[in-house]
Amino acid sequence: MADTFDMLTSVKQALNITGTYQDNALQQYIDEINEYLVSAGVPATLINSKVSAGTVTRGVSDLWNYGAGEGKLSPYFYERVIQLALVNGGGNNG
């Protein structure tokens, strides 16, 4: 049986966040980043997978500022999204 990948758990581990208090906010950021990946043409098979976990974590971290209005996606995030979009010819063919 294949392991089920949980993006929320992966992001929390990478950002060293424990407990469940911030789960709703983190999930909203994850959803936002996933929508960005879809719009950028990242293959559906890569979204919400271990392959994109680092990119999603980077995006969540970039946006995580407790609503200060200064959330900006980093150059690394943009570069990695482009790379993911080009996997298997890119486009929404995943």
PyMOL Python script that loads the backbone (N, CA, C, O; Angstrom):
from pymol import cmd

cmd.read_pdbstr("""\
ATOM      1  N   MET A   1       0.840  -1.177   0.000  1.00  0.00           N
ATOM      2  CA  MET A   1       0.000   0.000   0.000  1.00  0.00           C
ATOM      3  C   MET A   1       0.888   1.244   0.000  1.00  0.00           C
ATOM      4  O   MET A   1       1.835   1.329   0.782  1.00  0.00           O
ATOM      5  N   ALA A   2       0.589   2.205  -0.868  1.00  0.00           N
ATOM      6  CA  ALA A   2       1.383   3.419  -0.984  1.00  0.00           C
ATOM      7  C   ALA A   2       1.121   4.346   0.207  1.00  0.00           C
ATOM      8  O   ALA A   2       0.014   4.413   0.740  1.00  0.00           O
ATOM      9  N   ASP A   3       2.167   5.048   0.597  1.00  0.00           N
ATOM     10  CA  ASP A   3       2.020   6.023   1.666  1.00  0.00           C
ATOM     11  C   ASP A   3       1.188   7.201   1.174  1.00  0.00           C
ATOM     12  O   ASP A   3       1.343   7.642   0.035  1.00  0.00           O
ATOM     13  N   THR A   4       0.313   7.705   2.023  1.00  0.00           N
ATOM     14  CA  THR A   4      -0.457   8.895   1.698  1.00  0.00           C
ATOM     15  C   THR A   4       0.361  10.108   2.117  1.00  0.00           C
ATOM     16  O   THR A   4       0.810  10.207   3.259  1.00  0.00           O
ATOM     17  N   PHE A   5       0.547  11.024   1.180  1.00  0.00           N
ATOM     18  CA  PHE A   5       1.330  12.216   1.468  1.00  0.00           C
ATOM     19  C   PHE A   5       0.420  13.303   2.012  1.00  0.00           C
ATOM     20  O   PHE A   5      -0.645  13.560   1.451  1.00  0.00           O
ATOM     21  N   ASP A   6       0.829  13.939   3.097  1.00  0.00           N
ATOM     22  CA  ASP A   6       0.056  15.007   3.731  1.00  0.00           C
ATOM     23  C   ASP A   6       0.867  16.302   3.665  1.00  0.00           C
ATOM     24  O   ASP A   6       1.843  16.473   4.396  1.00  0.00           O
ATOM     25  N   MET A   7       0.448  17.212   2.776  1.00  0.00           N
ATOM     26  CA  MET A   7       1.190  18.458   2.575  1.00  0.00           C
ATOM     27  C   MET A   7       1.218  19.306   3.840  1.00  0.00           C
ATOM     28  O   MET A   7       2.251  19.896   4.158  1.00  0.00           O
ATOM     29  N   LEU A   8       0.111  19.379   4.564  1.00  0.00           N
ATOM     30  CA  LEU A   8       0.085  20.184   5.789  1.00  0.00           C
ATOM     31  C   LEU A   8       1.137  19.700   6.775  1.00  0.00           C
ATOM     32  O   LEU A   8       1.875  20.507   7.341  1.00  0.00           O
ATOM     33  N   THR A   9       1.213  18.406   6.983  1.00  0.00           N
ATOM     34  CA  THR A   9       2.214  17.845   7.898  1.00  0.00           C
ATOM     35  C   THR A   9       3.619  18.139   7.393  1.00  0.00           C
ATOM     36  O   THR A   9       4.499  18.487   8.181  1.00  0.00           O
ATOM     37  N   SER A  10       3.839  18.003   6.096  1.00  0.00           N
ATOM     38  CA  SER A  10       5.155  18.264   5.520  1.00  0.00           C
ATOM     39  C   SER A  10       5.576  19.723   5.719  1.00  0.00           C
ATOM     40  O   SER A  10       6.711  20.000   6.108  1.00  0.00           O
ATOM     41  N   VAL A  11       4.658  20.647   5.452  1.00  0.00           N
ATOM     42  CA  VAL A  11       4.957  22.075   5.617  1.00  0.00           C
ATOM     43  C   VAL A  11       5.247  22.389   7.080  1.00  0.00           C
ATOM     44  O   VAL A  11       6.198  23.110   7.385  1.00  0.00           O
ATOM     45  N   LYS A  12       4.436  21.855   7.982  1.00  0.00           N
ATOM     46  CA  LYS A  12       4.646  22.115   9.404  1.00  0.00           C
ATOM     47  C   LYS A  12       5.998  21.584   9.875  1.00  0.00           C
ATOM     48  O   LYS A  12       6.693  22.251  10.642  1.00  0.00           O
ATOM     49  N   GLN A  13       6.370  20.393   9.422  1.00  0.00           N
ATOM     50  CA  GLN A  13       7.668  19.832   9.805  1.00  0.00           C
ATOM     51  C   GLN A  13       8.805  20.691   9.276  1.00  0.00           C
ATOM     52  O   GLN A  13       9.768  20.954   9.996  1.00  0.00           O
ATOM     53  N   ALA A  14       8.705  21.129   8.032  1.00  0.00           N
ATOM     54  CA  ALA A  14       9.769  21.935   7.430  1.00  0.00           C
ATOM     55  C   ALA A  14       9.908  23.296   8.114  1.00  0.00           C
ATOM     56  O   ALA A  14      11.014  23.824   8.231  1.00  0.00           O
ATOM     57  N   LEU A  15       8.793  23.857   8.563  1.00  0.00           N
ATOM     58  CA  LEU A  15       8.813  25.166   9.218  1.00  0.00           C
ATOM     59  C   LEU A  15       8.925  25.060  10.737  1.00  0.00           C
ATOM     60  O   LEU A  15       8.895  26.068  11.444  1.00  0.00           O
ATOM     61  N   ASN A  16       9.053  23.824  11.229  1.00  0.00           N
ATOM     62  CA  ASN A  16       9.196  23.567  12.663  1.00  0.00           C
ATOM     63  C   ASN A  16       8.008  24.121  13.460  1.00  0.00           C
ATOM     64  O   ASN A  16       8.175  24.752  14.505  1.00  0.00           O
ATOM     65  N   ILE A  17       6.808  23.865  12.933  1.00  0.00           N
ATOM     66  CA  ILE A  17       5.577  24.283  13.600  1.00  0.00           C
ATOM     67  C   ILE A  17       4.946  23.048  14.227  1.00  0.00           C
ATOM     68  O   ILE A  17       4.722  22.046  13.547  1.00  0.00           O
ATOM     69  N   THR A  18       4.662  23.120  15.518  1.00  0.00           N
ATOM     70  CA  THR A  18       4.050  21.993  16.223  1.00  0.00           C
ATOM     71  C   THR A  18       2.629  22.352  16.627  1.00  0.00           C
ATOM     72  O   THR A  18       2.233  23.516  16.581  1.00  0.00           O
ATOM     73  N   GLY A  19       1.876  21.351  17.018  1.00  0.00           N
ATOM     74  CA  GLY A  19       0.503  21.577  17.449  1.00  0.00           C
ATOM     75  C   GLY A  19      -0.416  21.825  16.269  1.00  0.00           C
ATOM     76  O   GLY A  19      -0.003  21.723  15.114  1.00  0.00           O
ATOM     77  N   THR A  20      -1.657  22.151  16.565  1.00  0.00           N
ATOM     78  CA  THR A  20      -2.656  22.330  15.515  1.00  0.00           C
ATOM     79  C   THR A  20      -3.237  23.737  15.463  1.00  0.00           C
ATOM     80  O   THR A  20      -4.108  24.015  14.638  1.00  0.00           O
ATOM     81  N   TYR A  21      -2.770  24.619  16.323  1.00  0.00           N
ATOM     82  CA  TYR A  21      -3.349  25.962  16.436  1.00  0.00           C
ATOM     83  C   TYR A  21      -3.336  26.718  15.110  1.00  0.00           C
ATOM     84  O   TYR A  21      -4.295  27.424  14.799  1.00  0.00           O
ATOM     85  N   GLN A  22      -2.272  26.583  14.324  1.00  0.00           N
ATOM     86  CA  GLN A  22      -2.136  27.329  13.072  1.00  0.00           C
ATOM     87  C   GLN A  22      -2.574  26.535  11.841  1.00  0.00           C
ATOM     88  O   GLN A  22      -2.399  27.006  10.717  1.00  0.00           O
ATOM     89  N   ASP A  23      -3.132  25.356  12.026  1.00  0.00           N
ATOM     90  CA  ASP A  23      -3.462  24.490  10.889  1.00  0.00           C
ATOM     91  C   ASP A  23      -4.380  25.157   9.866  1.00  0.00           C
ATOM     92  O   ASP A  23      -4.141  25.036   8.664  1.00  0.00           O
ATOM     93  N   ASN A  24      -5.408  25.847  10.307  1.00  0.00           N
ATOM     94  CA  ASN A  24      -6.335  26.469   9.364  1.00  0.00           C
ATOM     95  C   ASN A  24      -5.646  27.532   8.522  1.00  0.00           C
ATOM     96  O   ASN A  24      -5.839  27.581   7.307  1.00  0.00           O
ATOM     97  N   ALA A  25      -4.849  28.376   9.152  1.00  0.00           N
ATOM     98  CA  ALA A  25      -4.130  29.415   8.411  1.00  0.00           C
ATOM     99  C   ALA A  25      -3.126  28.796   7.450  1.00  0.00           C
ATOM    100  O   ALA A  25      -3.028  29.213   6.296  1.00  0.00           O
ATOM    101  N   LEU A  26      -2.385  27.807   7.919  1.00  0.00           N
ATOM    102  CA  LEU A  26      -1.410  27.142   7.049  1.00  0.00           C
ATOM    103  C   LEU A  26      -2.095  26.473   5.862  1.00  0.00           C
ATOM    104  O   LEU A  26      -1.598  26.543   4.738  1.00  0.00           O
ATOM    105  N   GLN A  27      -3.230  25.828   6.103  1.00  0.00           N
ATOM    106  CA  GLN A  27      -3.945  25.164   5.011  1.00  0.00           C
ATOM    107  C   GLN A  27      -4.436  26.173   3.977  1.00  0.00           C
ATOM    108  O   GLN A  27      -4.430  25.881   2.781  1.00  0.00           O
ATOM    109  N   GLN A  28      -4.854  27.340   4.415  1.00  0.00           N
ATOM    110  CA  GLN A  28      -5.265  28.373   3.464  1.00  0.00           C
ATOM    111  C   GLN A  28      -4.086  28.821   2.603  1.00  0.00           C
ATOM    112  O   GLN A  28      -4.237  29.015   1.397  1.00  0.00           O
ATOM    113  N   TYR A  29      -2.924  28.983   3.211  1.00  0.00           N
ATOM    114  CA  TYR A  29      -1.728  29.343   2.431  1.00  0.00           C
ATOM    115  C   TYR A  29      -1.344  28.220   1.473  1.00  0.00           C
ATOM    116  O   TYR A  29      -0.976  28.480   0.328  1.00  0.00           O
ATOM    117  N   ILE A  30      -1.429  26.984   1.931  1.00  0.00           N
ATOM    118  CA  ILE A  30      -1.132  25.834   1.062  1.00  0.00           C
ATOM    119  C   ILE A  30      -2.089  25.838  -0.129  1.00  0.00           C
ATOM    120  O   ILE A  30      -1.663  25.657  -1.270  1.00  0.00           O
ATOM    121  N   ASP A  31      -3.366  26.042   0.129  1.00  0.00           N
ATOM    122  CA  ASP A  31      -4.358  26.076  -0.949  1.00  0.00           C
ATOM    123  C   ASP A  31      -4.048  27.201  -1.934  1.00  0.00           C
ATOM    124  O   ASP A  31      -4.160  27.015  -3.145  1.00  0.00           O
ATOM    125  N   GLU A  32      -3.666  28.350  -1.426  1.00  0.00           N
ATOM    126  CA  GLU A  32      -3.323  29.493  -2.275  1.00  0.00           C
ATOM    127  C   GLU A  32      -2.118  29.166  -3.162  1.00  0.00           C
ATOM    128  O   GLU A  32      -2.127  29.446  -4.360  1.00  0.00           O
ATOM    129  N   ILE A  33      -1.101  28.583  -2.573  1.00  0.00           N
ATOM    130  CA  ILE A  33       0.088  28.209  -3.348  1.00  0.00           C
ATOM    131  C   ILE A  33      -0.257  27.138  -4.376  1.00  0.00           C
ATOM    132  O   ILE A  33       0.227  27.188  -5.507  1.00  0.00           O
ATOM    133  N   ASN A  34      -1.089  26.166  -3.995  1.00  0.00           N
ATOM    134  CA  ASN A  34      -1.504  25.140  -4.951  1.00  0.00           C
ATOM    135  C   ASN A  34      -2.243  25.753  -6.138  1.00  0.00           C
ATOM    136  O   ASN A  34      -2.029  25.335  -7.275  1.00  0.00           O
ATOM    137  N   GLU A  35      -3.100  26.729  -5.894  1.00  0.00           N
ATOM    138  CA  GLU A  35      -3.795  27.414  -6.983  1.00  0.00           C
ATOM    139  C   GLU A  35      -2.798  28.152  -7.874  1.00  0.00           C
ATOM    140  O   GLU A  35      -2.955  28.190  -9.094  1.00  0.00           O
ATOM    141  N   TYR A  36      -1.790  28.727  -7.267  1.00  0.00           N
ATOM    142  CA  TYR A  36      -0.734  29.398  -8.049  1.00  0.00           C
ATOM    143  C   TYR A  36      -0.037  28.379  -8.955  1.00  0.00           C
ATOM    144  O   TYR A  36       0.212  28.652 -10.129  1.00  0.00           O
ATOM    145  N   LEU A  37       0.275  27.204  -8.400  1.00  0.00           N
ATOM    146  CA  LEU A  37       0.936  26.162  -9.181  1.00  0.00           C
ATOM    147  C   LEU A  37       0.060  25.711 -10.351  1.00  0.00           C
ATOM    148  O   LEU A  37       0.562  25.512 -11.457  1.00  0.00           O
ATOM    149  N   VAL A  38      -1.228  25.551 -10.119  1.00  0.00           N
ATOM    150  CA  VAL A  38      -2.149  25.174 -11.189  1.00  0.00           C
ATOM    151  C   VAL A  38      -2.136  26.236 -12.283  1.00  0.00           C
ATOM    152  O   VAL A  38      -2.015  25.918 -13.466  1.00  0.00           O
ATOM    153  N   SER A  39      -2.259  27.490 -11.884  1.00  0.00           N
ATOM    154  CA  SER A  39      -2.286  28.588 -12.845  1.00  0.00           C
ATOM    155  C   SER A  39      -0.983  28.707 -13.626  1.00  0.00           C
ATOM    156  O   SER A  39      -0.977  29.149 -14.775  1.00  0.00           O
ATOM    157  N   ALA A  40       0.121  28.310 -12.994  1.00  0.00           N
ATOM    158  CA  ALA A  40       1.433  28.379 -13.638  1.00  0.00           C
ATOM    159  C   ALA A  40       1.670  27.209 -14.591  1.00  0.00           C
ATOM    160  O   ALA A  40       2.662  27.194 -15.320  1.00  0.00           O
ATOM    161  N   GLY A  41       0.774  26.240 -14.590  1.00  0.00           N
ATOM    162  CA  GLY A  41       0.910  25.106 -15.495  1.00  0.00           C
ATOM    163  C   GLY A  41       1.682  23.928 -14.940  1.00  0.00           C
ATOM    164  O   GLY A  41       2.144  23.076 -15.699  1.00  0.00           O
ATOM    165  N   VAL A  42       1.829  23.867 -13.622  1.00  0.00           N
ATOM    166  CA  VAL A  42       2.501  22.716 -13.018  1.00  0.00           C
ATOM    167  C   VAL A  42       1.596  21.501 -13.209  1.00  0.00           C
ATOM    168  O   VAL A  42       0.401  21.572 -12.924  1.00  0.00           O
ATOM    169  N   PRO A  43       2.157  20.377 -13.692  1.00  0.00           N
ATOM    170  CA  PRO A  43       1.335  19.182 -13.895  1.00  0.00           C
ATOM    171  C   PRO A  43       0.605  18.761 -12.619  1.00  0.00           C
ATOM    172  O   PRO A  43       1.170  18.774 -11.525  1.00  0.00           O
ATOM    173  N   ALA A  44      -0.644  18.395 -12.787  1.00  0.00           N
ATOM    174  CA  ALA A  44      -1.491  18.029 -11.647  1.00  0.00           C
ATOM    175  C   ALA A  44      -0.882  16.906 -10.816  1.00  0.00           C
ATOM    176  O   ALA A  44      -1.098  16.848  -9.605  1.00  0.00           O
ATOM    177  N   THR A  45      -0.121  16.014 -11.450  1.00  0.00           N
ATOM    178  CA  THR A  45       0.478  14.901 -10.721  1.00  0.00           C
ATOM    179  C   THR A  45       1.549  15.354  -9.740  1.00  0.00           C
ATOM    180  O   THR A  45       1.902  14.615  -8.821  1.00  0.00           O
ATOM    181  N   LEU A  46       2.068  16.562  -9.929  1.00  0.00           N
ATOM    182  CA  LEU A  46       3.113  17.058  -9.030  1.00  0.00           C
ATOM    183  C   LEU A  46       2.555  17.881  -7.878  1.00  0.00           C
ATOM    184  O   LEU A  46       3.185  17.995  -6.826  1.00  0.00           O
ATOM    185  N   ILE A  47       1.381  18.449  -8.077  1.00  0.00           N
ATOM    186  CA  ILE A  47       0.793  19.294  -7.038  1.00  0.00           C
ATOM    187  C   ILE A  47       0.340  18.402  -5.884  1.00  0.00           C
ATOM    188  O   ILE A  47      -0.247  17.343  -6.105  1.00  0.00           O
ATOM    189  N   ASN A  48       0.610  18.827  -4.680  1.00  0.00           N
ATOM    190  CA  ASN A  48       0.316  18.071  -3.453  1.00  0.00           C
ATOM    191  C   ASN A  48       1.079  16.746  -3.420  1.00  0.00           C
ATOM    192  O   ASN A  48       0.539  15.714  -3.024  1.00  0.00           O
ATOM    193  N   SER A  49       2.334  16.794  -3.841  1.00  0.00           N
ATOM    194  CA  SER A  49       3.188  15.609  -3.800  1.00  0.00           C
ATOM    195  C   SER A  49       4.516  15.973  -3.144  1.00  0.00           C
ATOM    196  O   SER A  49       4.816  17.146  -2.917  1.00  0.00           O
ATOM    197  N   LYS A  50       5.295  14.955  -2.848  1.00  0.00           N
ATOM    198  CA  LYS A  50       6.612  15.185  -2.254  1.00  0.00           C
ATOM    199  C   LYS A  50       7.487  16.039  -3.160  1.00  0.00           C
ATOM    200  O   LYS A  50       8.326  16.797  -2.675  1.00  0.00           O
ATOM    201  N   VAL A  51       7.301  15.923  -4.457  1.00  0.00           N
ATOM    202  CA  VAL A  51       8.107  16.678  -5.418  1.00  0.00           C
ATOM    203  C   VAL A  51       7.910  18.185  -5.245  1.00  0.00           C
ATOM    204  O   VAL A  51       8.860  18.957  -5.377  1.00  0.00           O
ATOM    205  N   SER A  52       6.695  18.597  -4.953  1.00  0.00           N
ATOM    206  CA  SER A  52       6.416  20.028  -4.819  1.00  0.00           C
ATOM    207  C   SER A  52       6.411  20.518  -3.373  1.00  0.00           C
ATOM    208  O   SER A  52       6.185  21.703  -3.127  1.00  0.00           O
ATOM    209  N   ALA A  53       6.654  19.637  -2.424  1.00  0.00           N
ATOM    210  CA  ALA A  53       6.558  20.003  -1.005  1.00  0.00           C
ATOM    211  C   ALA A  53       7.489  21.153  -0.628  1.00  0.00           C
ATOM    212  O   ALA A  53       7.084  22.054   0.107  1.00  0.00           O
ATOM    213  N   GLY A  54       8.705  21.139  -1.111  1.00  0.00           N
ATOM    214  CA  GLY A  54       9.638  22.216  -0.795  1.00  0.00           C
ATOM    215  C   GLY A  54       9.187  23.542  -1.374  1.00  0.00           C
ATOM    216  O   GLY A  54       9.321  24.587  -0.737  1.00  0.00           O
ATOM    217  N   THR A  55       8.651  23.496  -2.583  1.00  0.00           N
ATOM    218  CA  THR A  55       8.167  24.713  -3.232  1.00  0.00           C
ATOM    219  C   THR A  55       6.956  25.264  -2.497  1.00  0.00           C
ATOM    220  O   THR A  55       6.859  26.472  -2.277  1.00  0.00           O
ATOM    221  N   VAL A  56       6.036  24.391  -2.118  1.00  0.00           N
ATOM    222  CA  VAL A  56       4.854  24.825  -1.370  1.00  0.00           C
ATOM    223  C   VAL A  56       5.285  25.410  -0.025  1.00  0.00           C
ATOM    224  O   VAL A  56       4.771  26.445   0.399  1.00  0.00           O
ATOM    225  N   THR A  57       6.219  24.753   0.637  1.00  0.00           N
ATOM    226  CA  THR A  57       6.725  25.265   1.917  1.00  0.00           C
ATOM    227  C   THR A  57       7.357  26.638   1.740  1.00  0.00           C
ATOM    228  O   THR A  57       7.125  27.533   2.552  1.00  0.00           O
ATOM    229  N   ARG A  58       8.154  26.815   0.687  1.00  0.00           N
ATOM    230  CA  ARG A  58       8.785  28.116   0.426  1.00  0.00           C
ATOM    231  C   ARG A  58       7.718  29.180   0.217  1.00  0.00           C
ATOM    232  O   ARG A  58       7.825  30.287   0.746  1.00  0.00           O
ATOM    233  N   GLY A  59       6.675  28.842  -0.564  1.00  0.00           N
ATOM    234  CA  GLY A  59       5.600  29.794  -0.811  1.00  0.00           C
ATOM    235  C   GLY A  59       4.849  30.154   0.461  1.00  0.00           C
ATOM    236  O   GLY A  59       4.556  31.325   0.705  1.00  0.00           O
ATOM    237  N   VAL A  60       4.537  29.149   1.271  1.00  0.00           N
ATOM    238  CA  VAL A  60       3.849  29.397   2.544  1.00  0.00           C
ATOM    239  C   VAL A  60       4.723  30.281   3.428  1.00  0.00           C
ATOM    240  O   VAL A  60       4.234  31.235   4.031  1.00  0.00           O
ATOM    241  N   SER A  61       5.990  29.972   3.505  1.00  0.00           N
ATOM    242  CA  SER A  61       6.907  30.762   4.324  1.00  0.00           C
ATOM    243  C   SER A  61       6.996  32.200   3.824  1.00  0.00           C
ATOM    244  O   SER A  61       7.042  33.139   4.619  1.00  0.00           O
ATOM    245  N   ASP A  62       7.019  32.367   2.499  1.00  0.00           N
ATOM    246  CA  ASP A  62       7.074  33.718   1.923  1.00  0.00           C
ATOM    247  C   ASP A  62       5.845  34.536   2.297  1.00  0.00           C
ATOM    248  O   ASP A  62       5.951  35.734   2.561  1.00  0.00           O
ATOM    249  N   LEU A  63       4.680  33.894   2.322  1.00  0.00           N
ATOM    250  CA  LEU A  63       3.433  34.604   2.596  1.00  0.00           C
ATOM    251  C   LEU A  63       3.131  34.749   4.084  1.00  0.00           C
ATOM    252  O   LEU A  63       2.335  35.600   4.480  1.00  0.00           O
ATOM    253  N   TRP A  64       3.768  33.915   4.906  1.00  0.00           N
ATOM    254  CA  TRP A  64       3.485  33.857   6.340  1.00  0.00           C
ATOM    255  C   TRP A  64       4.030  35.098   7.038  1.00  0.00           C
ATOM    256  O   TRP A  64       5.222  35.182   7.335  1.00  0.00           O
ATOM    257  N   ASN A  65       3.160  36.044   7.293  1.00  0.00           N
ATOM    258  CA  ASN A  65       3.599  37.263   7.979  1.00  0.00           C
ATOM    259  C   ASN A  65       2.500  37.815   8.869  1.00  0.00           C
ATOM    260  O   ASN A  65       2.479  39.006   9.179  1.00  0.00           O
ATOM    261  N   TYR A  66       1.586  36.941   9.281  1.00  0.00           N
ATOM    262  CA  TYR A  66       0.505  37.317  10.191  1.00  0.00           C
ATOM    263  C   TYR A  66      -0.300  38.508   9.684  1.00  0.00           C
ATOM    264  O   TYR A  66      -0.705  39.364  10.469  1.00  0.00           O
ATOM    265  N   GLY A  67      -0.531  38.565   8.381  1.00  0.00           N
ATOM    266  CA  GLY A  67      -1.399  39.586   7.820  1.00  0.00           C
ATOM    267  C   GLY A  67      -0.813  40.979   7.765  1.00  0.00           C
ATOM    268  O   GLY A  67      -1.560  41.953   7.671  1.00  0.00           O
ATOM    269  N   ALA A  68       0.501  41.102   7.819  1.00  0.00           N
ATOM    270  CA  ALA A  68       1.125  42.423   7.817  1.00  0.00           C
ATOM    271  C   ALA A  68       1.055  43.104   6.452  1.00  0.00           C
ATOM    272  O   ALA A  68       1.427  44.270   6.323  1.00  0.00           O
ATOM    273  N   GLY A  69       0.583  42.386   5.437  1.00  0.00           N
ATOM    274  CA  GLY A  69       0.459  42.981   4.115  1.00  0.00           C
ATOM    275  C   GLY A  69       1.757  43.072   3.346  1.00  0.00           C
ATOM    276  O   GLY A  69       1.817  43.747   2.318  1.00  0.00           O
ATOM    277  N   GLU A  70       2.787  42.416   3.814  1.00  0.00           N
ATOM    278  CA  GLU A  70       4.082  42.493   3.152  1.00  0.00           C
ATOM    279  C   GLU A  70       4.508  41.160   2.549  1.00  0.00           C
ATOM    280  O   GLU A  70       5.670  40.989   2.182  1.00  0.00           O
ATOM    281  N   GLY A  71       3.581  40.219   2.445  1.00  0.00           N
ATOM    282  CA  GLY A  71       3.918  38.919   1.893  1.00  0.00           C
ATOM    283  C   GLY A  71       4.300  39.029   0.427  1.00  0.00           C
ATOM    284  O   GLY A  71       3.527  39.534  -0.387  1.00  0.00           O
ATOM    285  N   LYS A  72       5.494  38.556   0.093  1.00  0.00           N
ATOM    286  CA  LYS A  72       5.980  38.558  -1.284  1.00  0.00           C
ATOM    287  C   LYS A  72       6.605  37.204  -1.553  1.00  0.00           C
ATOM    288  O   LYS A  72       7.326  36.654  -0.721  1.00  0.00           O
ATOM    289  N   LEU A  73       6.317  36.686  -2.718  1.00  0.00           N
ATOM    290  CA  LEU A  73       6.925  35.418  -3.091  1.00  0.00           C
ATOM    291  C   LEU A  73       8.372  35.661  -3.513  1.00  0.00           C
ATOM    292  O   LEU A  73       8.677  36.633  -4.205  1.00  0.00           O
ATOM    293  N   SER A  74       9.245  34.772  -3.088  1.00  0.00           N
ATOM    294  CA  SER A  74      10.681  34.933  -3.312  1.00  0.00           C
ATOM    295  C   SER A  74      11.091  34.552  -4.728  1.00  0.00           C
ATOM    296  O   SER A  74      10.387  33.799  -5.402  1.00  0.00           O
ATOM    297  N   PRO A  75      12.229  35.072  -5.179  1.00  0.00           N
ATOM    298  CA  PRO A  75      12.754  34.676  -6.486  1.00  0.00           C
ATOM    299  C   PRO A  75      12.947  33.165  -6.595  1.00  0.00           C
ATOM    300  O   PRO A  75      12.685  32.589  -7.651  1.00  0.00           O
ATOM    301  N   TYR A  76      13.398  32.517  -5.527  1.00  0.00           N
ATOM    302  CA  TYR A  76      13.560  31.065  -5.566  1.00  0.00           C
ATOM    303  C   TYR A  76      12.226  30.381  -5.844  1.00  0.00           C
ATOM    304  O   TYR A  76      12.156  29.453  -6.651  1.00  0.00           O
ATOM    305  N   PHE A  77      11.167  30.838  -5.176  1.00  0.00           N
ATOM    306  CA  PHE A  77       9.848  30.251  -5.391  1.00  0.00           C
ATOM    307  C   PHE A  77       9.469  30.327  -6.870  1.00  0.00           C
ATOM    308  O   PHE A  77       9.050  29.329  -7.457  1.00  0.00           O
ATOM    309  N   TYR A  78       9.614  31.497  -7.465  1.00  0.00           N
ATOM    310  CA  TYR A  78       9.262  31.663  -8.880  1.00  0.00           C
ATOM    311  C   TYR A  78      10.082  30.741  -9.776  1.00  0.00           C
ATOM    312  O   TYR A  78       9.542  30.122 -10.694  1.00  0.00           O
ATOM    313  N   GLU A  79      11.384  30.647  -9.513  1.00  0.00           N
ATOM    314  CA  GLU A  79      12.255  29.794 -10.329  1.00  0.00           C
ATOM    315  C   GLU A  79      11.853  28.330 -10.207  1.00  0.00           C
ATOM    316  O   GLU A  79      11.839  27.607 -11.203  1.00  0.00           O
ATOM    317  N   ARG A  80      11.531  27.894  -9.008  1.00  0.00           N
ATOM    318  CA  ARG A  80      11.171  26.491  -8.794  1.00  0.00           C
ATOM    319  C   ARG A  80       9.824  26.169  -9.444  1.00  0.00           C
ATOM    320  O   ARG A  80       9.637  25.073  -9.974  1.00  0.00           O
ATOM    321  N   VAL A  81       8.885  27.120  -9.405  1.00  0.00           N
ATOM    322  CA  VAL A  81       7.598  26.904 -10.059  1.00  0.00           C
ATOM    323  C   VAL A  81       7.800  26.726 -11.564  1.00  0.00           C
ATOM    324  O   VAL A  81       7.172  25.863 -12.176  1.00  0.00           O
ATOM    325  N   ILE A  82       8.665  27.531 -12.153  1.00  0.00           N
ATOM    326  CA  ILE A  82       8.957  27.388 -13.580  1.00  0.00           C
ATOM    327  C   ILE A  82       9.525  26.002 -13.861  1.00  0.00           C
ATOM    328  O   ILE A  82       9.129  25.350 -14.827  1.00  0.00           O
ATOM    329  N   GLN A  83      10.442  25.557 -13.029  1.00  0.00           N
ATOM    330  CA  GLN A  83      11.020  24.223 -13.219  1.00  0.00           C
ATOM    331  C   GLN A  83       9.941  23.145 -13.130  1.00  0.00           C
ATOM    332  O   GLN A  83       9.907  22.229 -13.952  1.00  0.00           O
ATOM    333  N   LEU A  84       9.066  23.254 -12.142  1.00  0.00           N
ATOM    334  CA  LEU A  84       7.999  22.254 -11.987  1.00  0.00           C
ATOM    335  C   LEU A  84       7.037  22.287 -13.172  1.00  0.00           C
ATOM    336  O   LEU A  84       6.550  21.245 -13.612  1.00  0.00           O
ATOM    337  N   ALA A  85       6.767  23.483 -13.685  1.00  0.00           N
ATOM    338  CA  ALA A  85       5.860  23.607 -14.821  1.00  0.00           C
ATOM    339  C   ALA A  85       6.436  22.961 -16.074  1.00  0.00           C
ATOM    340  O   ALA A  85       5.689  22.526 -16.951  1.00  0.00           O
ATOM    341  N   LEU A  86       7.746  22.899 -16.159  1.00  0.00           N
ATOM    342  CA  LEU A  86       8.401  22.329 -17.347  1.00  0.00           C
ATOM    343  C   LEU A  86       8.576  20.821 -17.264  1.00  0.00           C
ATOM    344  O   LEU A  86       8.975  20.196 -18.248  1.00  0.00           O
ATOM    345  N   VAL A  87       8.289  20.226 -16.121  1.00  0.00           N
ATOM    346  CA  VAL A  87       8.415  18.771 -15.973  1.00  0.00           C
ATOM    347  C   VAL A  87       7.435  18.099 -16.933  1.00  0.00           C
ATOM    348  O   VAL A  87       6.275  18.499 -17.024  1.00  0.00           O
ATOM    349  N   ASN A  88       7.900  17.095 -17.634  1.00  0.00           N
ATOM    350  CA  ASN A  88       7.069  16.351 -18.596  1.00  0.00           C
ATOM    351  C   ASN A  88       6.437  17.250 -19.646  1.00  0.00           C
ATOM    352  O   ASN A  88       5.301  17.019 -20.060  1.00  0.00           O
ATOM    353  N   GLY A  89       7.158  18.266 -20.075  1.00  0.00           N
ATOM    354  CA  GLY A  89       6.657  19.125 -21.130  1.00  0.00           C
ATOM    355  C   GLY A  89       5.789  20.259 -20.659  1.00  0.00           C
ATOM    356  O   GLY A  89       5.345  21.075 -21.467  1.00  0.00           O
ATOM    357  N   GLY A  90       5.533  20.333 -19.345  1.00  0.00           N
ATOM    358  CA  GLY A  90       4.773  21.447 -18.793  1.00  0.00           C
ATOM    359  C   GLY A  90       3.316  21.438 -19.194  1.00  0.00           C
ATOM    360  O   GLY A  90       2.803  20.449 -19.718  1.00  0.00           O
ATOM    361  N   GLY A  91       2.666  22.538 -18.943  1.00  0.00           N
ATOM    362  CA  GLY A  91       1.249  22.650 -19.244  1.00  0.00           C
ATOM    363  C   GLY A  91       0.414  21.855 -18.247  1.00  0.00           C
ATOM    364  O   GLY A  91       0.948  21.236 -17.327  1.00  0.00           O
ATOM    365  N   ASN A  92      -0.863  21.878 -18.435  1.00  0.00           N
ATOM    366  CA  ASN A  92      -1.790  21.172 -17.546  1.00  0.00           C
ATOM    367  C   ASN A  92      -2.046  19.769 -18.070  1.00  0.00           C
ATOM    368  O   ASN A  92      -3.195  19.344 -18.192  1.00  0.00           O
ATOM    369  N   ASN A  93      -0.988  19.061 -18.374  1.00  0.00           N
ATOM    370  CA  ASN A  93      -1.135  17.718 -18.929  1.00  0.00           C
ATOM    371  C   ASN A  93      -0.873  16.629 -17.909  1.00  0.00           C
ATOM    372  O   ASN A  93      -0.772  15.452 -18.256  1.00  0.00           O
ATOM    373  N   GLY A  94      -0.760  17.032 -16.624  1.00  0.00           N
ATOM    374  CA  GLY A  94      -0.445  16.069 -15.586  1.00  0.00           C
ATOM    375  C   GLY A  94      -1.581  15.216 -15.314  1.00  0.00           C
ATOM    376  O   GLY A  94      -1.500  14.335 -14.459  1.00  0.00           O
TER     377      GLY A  94
END
""", "prot")
cmd.dss("prot")
cmd.show_as("cartoon", "prot")
cmd.util.cbc("prot")
cmd.orient("prot")
